[in-house]
Amino acid sequence: MANHLFDPLFGRHASNTAAFLTADDGTALSYRAFLGLSARMANLFTTLGAKKGDRVAVQVSKSPEALAVYAACLRCGLVLLPLNTGYTTAELEYFLSDAEPFIVICDPAKATEIAMVVPGGSRVLTLDSRGRGSLTEDAAEEEDIQTPVVCGPDDLAAILYTSGTTGRSKGAMLSHDNLLSNARTLADLWRFSENDVLLHALPIFHTHGLFVAVNVTAISGARMLFHPGFKLERILMDLPGATVLMGVPTFYTRLLDDPGFTRERVAHMRLFVSGSAPLLAETHERFESRTGHRILERYGMTETNMNASNPYAGERRAGTIGFPLPGVDLRITDPETGRPLPDGDVGMIEVRGPNVFKGYWRMPEKTAEELRDSGFFITGDLGRIDADGYLSIVGRQKDLIISGGYNIYPKEIEVLLDALPGVGESAVVGIPDADFGEAVIAAVVPAPGARPDPAELLERIRPKLARFKHPRDIRLVEELPRNTMGKVQKNVLRDQFSNAPAG
């Protein structure tokens, strides 16, 4: 195939008049029409001077047009840089300066402020939640036929930013084959076919919503009910017309809280998938009791796409993420020495396979730290494999918080808190939450003689953080627990806050 990823995902549907997606307003878009839209965008990018390997940064609301940008980038051999719509302009500035995108696509309402932080030479295009803006206006003048650029397995398809709890964010470089291999494996493992209808309510700036949900749908010729986000009443309305729902734990806890979510409403459903955050065993049990369905939980990362999954046919075991995917090698190692550990021991989860990324953008030293010469990626997650081969995550070596499927890095919040008057020091942790997986809680030690107001501290930092990073609560404490080396023991704080009511 001339274009390693585009051809099997989209190119083979060039004459397919079957629906690819149905938008929230009921408008259906066929595969053929979607490909025509993506061709116009690809031709526009070429007209603007974009060349294979150039980056396209996108921070826009979810829409069919926004999804077409992804297909357009694949057509041209451009590298997609999807950005969380919750990021502030101050947060975006780093990503844009680091990736140096040739094209930046943003909401019209933010175009002026975005233009002030884009690198010199970048072209700014706009796209709103209804698919309107300079991108679609200019693309309408282009041809709806375009010959895809030749791209091989190792050519880059996307850069997704991630990071540890300290230091600069890292751009994970994902190749055409990283994404294609994962799509093929998941479609086969989860038994997708052209008869499936996926209820899609996930964001498309994230691995789960874009590279799992969309790629699996496209490669199997299935259809999507394409919601702009999770709205309970709309989800309940569309469930009878779907066969599969992919979601984060929040989706399932909110469905369970509604009396309209009944066994009869989902009797026809084939599969419920959960990921991006831990699913509590309680949620598993309530869901099965209510519906008769057992949620399938899986495990993935920005750098690797999906690594493991509970079985489609077989026991979907609560509290585990199942088995390594076909073609993925997974091992548990000693975090200090890298020595493989026997089943039953807790250690570092390492993975190797065609799904594992190519390294971090312009960070060879970070790549060398986390990607072994043998091809194994050091995930930072601590896990255990039981006697039956099921993998469980027991914690994270780093203090990353995952809330609602989004990564939150405590250091970023701590720096803001520590800079405020009346704050001596702070520590941010995640505690278990049935709705979001984890909730963000901040411990603050007042400066000598000060008594800061937690509500006021929250108000001071909120404008500087994306909404999903906002702490749920700030607790004033006399001191932070430390070990003999002076390191803050965040596990102690987690236990303390998990077992105490909000202050």
Residue pairs with C-beta under 8 A, 6 or more apart in sequence:
1 7
1 8
1 11
2 148
2 150
2 151
3 11
3 74
3 75
3 77
3 148
3 149
3 150
3 151
3 176
4 151
4 152
4 153
4 155
4 176
4 177
4 180
5 74
5 151
5 157
5 176
5 177
5 179
5 180
6 71
6 74
6 75
6 148
6 151
7 148
8 180
8 184
8 219
9 71
9 74
9 180
9 183
9 215
9 218
9 219
10 31
10 34
10 35
10 38
10 71
10 74
10 218
11 35
11 148
13 20
13 31
13 32
13 35
13 218
13 221
14 31
14 32
14 35
15 32
16 30
16 31
16 32
16 221
17 30
17 31
17 32
18 30
18 31
18 194
18 221
18 223
19 28
19 29
19 30
19 31
19 223
20 29
20 30
20 31
20 33
20 34
20 217
20 218
20 223
20 224
21 28
21 29
21 34
21 64
21 67
21 200
21 223
21 224
21 225
21 226
22 28
22 29
22 223
22 224
22 225
22 226
23 29
23 63
23 64
23 226
24 226
24 227
24 228
24 234
29 37
29 64
31 221
34 64
34 67
34 68
34 71
35 71
36 144
36 145
37 64
37 65
37 68
37 139
37 144
38 68
38 69
38 71
38 72
38 75
39 72
39 75
39 142
39 143
39 144
39 145
39 146
40 139
40 140
40 142
40 143
40 144
40 146
41 68
41 69
41 72
41 135
41 139
41 142
42 72
42 73
42 75
42 76
42 146
43 139
43 142
43 143
43 146
44 135
44 138
44 139
44 141
44 142
45 56
45 72
45 73
45 76
45 78
45 103
46 76
46 146
47 142
48 102
48 103
48 123
49 102
50 56
50 76
50 78
50 102
50 103
51 102
52 76
52 77
52 78
52 149
52 151
52 155
53 77
53 78
53 79
53 155
53 156
54 78
54 79
54 101
54 102
54 103
55 78
55 79
55 80
55 81
55 99
55 100
55 101
55 102
55 103
55 159
56 69
56 73
56 78
56 79
56 80
56 81
56 101
56 102
56 103
56 104
56 105
57 81
57 83
57 95
57 96
57 99
57 101
57 103
57 104
57 105
58 66
58 69
58 80
58 81
58 82
58 83
58 104
58 105
58 106
58 205
59 83
59 84
59 85
59 87
59 92
59 104
59 105
59 106
59 107
59 110
59 114
59 205
60 66
60 69
60 85
60 105
60 106
60 107
60 127
60 128
60 129
61 85
61 107
61 128
61 129
61 228
62 129
62 203
62 204
62 226
62 228
62 229
63 127
63 129
63 130
63 131
63 228
64 131
64 226
65 127
65 131
65 135
65 136
66 127
66 131
66 204
67 204
67 214
67 226
69 80
69 105
69 127
69 135
70 80
70 82
70 204
70 210
70 214
72 78
73 79
73 80
73 157
74 80
74 148
74 151
74 157
74 176
75 146
75 148
75 149
76 148
76 149
77 149
77 150
77 151
77 155
78 102
78 103
79 156
79 157
79 158
79 159
80 157
80 158
80 159
81 95
81 99
81 101
81 158
81 159
81 160
81 161
81 171
82 158
82 160
82 204
82 205
82 206
82 210
83 92
83 95
83 161
83 205
84 203
84 205
84 206
84 406
84 466
84 468
85 203
85 205
86 406
86 466
86 467
86 468
86 469
87 95
87 466
88 463
88 464
88 465
88 466
89 110
89 113
89 114
89 116
89 117
90 464
91 466
92 114
92 117
93 117
94 168
94 169
95 161
95 169
95 171
96 104
96 117
96 118
96 119
96 122
97 117
97 119
98 168
98 169
98 171
98 361
98 362
99 159
99 171
99 361
100 119
100 122
101 118
101 119
101 122
102 121
102 122
102 123
103 122
103 123
103 124
103 125
104 114
104 118
104 122
104 123
104 124
104 125
105 124
105 125
105 126
105 127
105 135
106 114
106 124
106 125
106 126
106 127
107 126
107 127
107 128
107 129
107 133
108 126
108 127
108 128
108 133
108 134
109 128
111 124
111 126
114 124
115 124
118 124
125 133
125 134
125 135
125 138
126 133
126 134
126 135
127 133
127 134
127 135
127 136
129 228
151 176
152 176
153 175
153 176
153 177
153 180
154 175
154 176
154 177
154 358
155 175
155 176
156 173
156 174
156 175
156 176
156 358
157 174
157 175
157 176
157 178
157 179
158 173
158 174
158 179
158 211
159 171
159 172
159 173
159 174
159 361
160 171
160 172
160 174
160 207
160 302
161 169
161 170
161 171
161 172
161 302
162 169
162 170
162 172
162 301
162 302
162 303
162 407
163 169
163 170
163 407
163 409
164 170
164 380
164 398
164 400
164 409
165 398
165 399
165 400
165 409
165 410
165 411
166 409
166 411
170 360
170 361
170 363
170 366
171 360
171 361
171 362
171 363
172 302
172 303
172 357
172 360
172 361
173 357
173 358
173 359
173 360
173 361
174 211
174 305
174 357
174 358
175 357
175 358
177 354
178 305
178 354
178 355
178 356
178 357
178 358
179 211
179 215
179 305
180 215
181 327
181 353
181 354
181 355
182 211
182 212
182 215
182 305
182 306
182 325
182 354
182 355
183 211
183 215
183 216
183 218
183 219
184 219
185 306
185 325
185 326
185 327
185 355
186 192
186 212
186 216
186 306
186 309
186 325
187 216
187 219
187 220
188 326
189 309
189 312
189 325
189 326
190 216
190 244
190 271
190 273
190 296
190 309
190 312
191 270
191 271
191 312
192 216
192 217
192 219
192 220
192 222
192 244
193 220
193 221
193 222
194 220
194 221
194 222
195 222
195 243
196 217
196 220
196 222
196 223
196 243
196 244
196 270
197 222
197 223
197 224
197 225
197 241
197 242
197 243
197 244
198 213
198 216
198 217
198 222
198 223
198 224
198 225
198 242
198 243
198 244
198 245
198 246
199 224
199 225
199 227
199 235
199 238
199 239
199 242
199 244
199 245
199 246
200 209
200 213
200 214
200 217
200 224
200 225
200 226
200 227
200 246
201 227
201 229
201 230
201 231
201 235
201 245
201 247
201 251
202 208
202 209
202 213
202 246
202 247
202 248
202 405
203 209
203 229
204 210
204 214
206 276
206 405
206 406
207 300
207 301
207 302
207 305
208 246
208 248
208 275
208 276
208 300
208 405
209 246
211 305
212 246
212 275
212 300
212 305
212 306
213 224
213 246
214 224
216 222
217 223
217 224
225 238
225 241
225 242
227 234
227 235
227 238
230 247
230 250
230 251
230 254
232 254
232 255
232 258
235 245
235 251
235 255
236 255
236 258
236 260
236 261
236 265
239 245
239 265
239 266
239 269
240 265
240 268
242 269
243 268
243 269
243 270
243 271
244 269
244 270
244 271
244 272
244 273
245 251
245 269
245 271
245 272
245 273
246 273
246 274
246 275
247 272
247 273
247 274
248 274
248 275
248 276
248 277
248 404
248 405
248 437
249 274
249 277
249 278
249 279
249 280
249 283
249 434
249 435
249 436
249 437
250 277
250 404
250 405
250 435
250 436
250 437
251 274
252 272
252 274
252 279
252 283
252 287
252 295
253 283
253 434
253 435
254 435
255 261
256 283
256 286
256 287
256 290
261 290
261 291
262 290
262 291
263 290
263 291
263 292
266 291
266 293
267 292
269 291
269 293
271 296
271 312
272 287
272 293
272 295
272 296
273 295
273 296
273 297
273 298
274 295
274 296
274 297
274 298
275 297
275 298
275 299
275 300
275 306
275 405
276 300
276 402
276 404
276 405
276 406
276 437
277 402
277 403
277 404
277 405
277 436
277 437
277 438
278 393
278 402
278 432
278 437
278 438
279 295
279 297
279 318
279 437
280 432
280 434
281 318
281 319
282 434
283 295
283 434
284 294
284 295
284 297
284 318
284 319
285 318
287 293
287 294
287 295
288 294
288 295
294 316
295 316
296 309
296 310
296 312
296 316
297 309
297 310
297 316
297 318
297 320
297 321
297 322
298 306
298 308
298 309
298 310
298 321
298 322
299 306
299 307
299 308
299 309
299 321
299 322
299 391
299 393
300 306
300 307
301 307
301 379
302 407
303 356
303 357
303 370
303 377
303 379
304 351
304 353
304 355
304 356
304 357
304 377
304 379
305 355
306 325
306 355
307 324
307 325
307 328
307 330
307 351
307 353
307 355
307 379
308 321
308 322
308 323
308 324
308 325
308 328
308 330
308 391
309 321
309 322
309 323
309 325
310 316
310 317
310 320
310 321
310 322
310 323
311 322
311 323
316 322
317 390
319 392
320 386
320 390
320 391
320 392
321 390
321 391
321 392
321 393
322 390
322 391
323 389
323 390
323 391
324 330
324 351
324 391
325 353
325 355
327 353
327 354
327 355
328 351
328 352
328 353
328 355
329 351
329 352
329 353
329 376
330 349
330 350
330 351
330 352
330 391
331 340
331 349
331 350
331 376
332 340
332 341
332 343
332 345
332 346
332 347
332 348
332 349
332 350
332 383
332 384
332 385
333 339
333 340
333 341
333 347
333 348
333 350
334 341
334 347
334 348
335 347
335 348
335 382
335 397
338 348
338 372
341 347
343 384
343 385
343 386
343 387
343 389
344 384
344 385
344 386
344 387
345 384
346 382
346 383
346 384
346 394
347 382
347 383
347 384
348 378
348 379
348 380
348 381
348 382
348 383
348 397
349 379
349 381
349 382
349 383
349 391
349 393
350 372
350 376
350 377
350 378
350 379
351 376
351 377
351 379
352 374
352 375
352 376
352 377
356 371
356 375
356 377
357 371
357 377
359 367
359 371
360 366
360 367
360 370
369 378
370 377
370 378
370 380
371 377
371 378
372 378
380 396
380 397
380 398
380 400
381 393
381 395
381 396
381 397
382 393
382 394
382 395
382 396
382 397
383 391
383 392
383 393
383 394
384 391
384 392
384 394
385 391
385 392
386 392
399 410
399 429
399 490
400 407
400 408
400 409
401 407
401 408
401 409
401 410
401 428
401 429
401 430
401 438
401 440
402 408
402 430
402 437
402 438
403 430
403 433
403 436
403 437
403 438
403 439
403 440
403 468
404 436
404 437
404 468
405 437
406 468
406 469
408 430
408 440
408 468
408 469
410 427
410 428
410 429
410 490
411 428
412 465
412 469
413 426
413 428
413 440
413 442
413 461
413 465
413 469
413 471
414 426
414 427
414 428
414 442
416 460
416 461
416 464
416 465
417 423
417 426
417 428
417 442
417 444
417 457
417 461
417 474
418 425
418 426
420 452
420 457
420 460
420 461
421 447
421 450
421 452
422 446
422 447
422 450
422 451
422 452
423 444
423 445
423 446
423 447
423 450
423 452
423 457
424 444
424 445
424 446
424 447
424 448
424 450
425 444
425 445
425 480
426 442
426 443
426 444
426 445
427 442
427 443
427 480
427 488
427 490
427 493
428 440
428 441
428 442
428 443
428 471
429 440
429 441
429 443
429 490
429 493
429 494
429 497
430 438
430 439
430 440
430 441
430 494
431 438
431 439
431 441
431 494
431 497
431 498
432 438
432 439
432 498
433 439
439 472
439 473
440 469
440 470
440 471
440 472
441 471
441 472
441 473
441 474
441 475
441 493
441 497
442 471
442 473
442 474
442 475
443 474
443 475
443 477
443 480
443 493
443 497
444 452
444 454
444 457
444 474
444 475
444 476
444 477
445 476
445 477
445 478
445 479
445 480
446 452
446 476
451 476
452 476
454 473
454 474
454 475
454 476
454 503
457 474
458 470
458 471
458 474
461 470
461 471
462 470
472 502
473 502
473 503
475 497
475 503
476 503
480 488
480 493
481 488
481 489
481 492
481 493
482 488
482 489
483 489
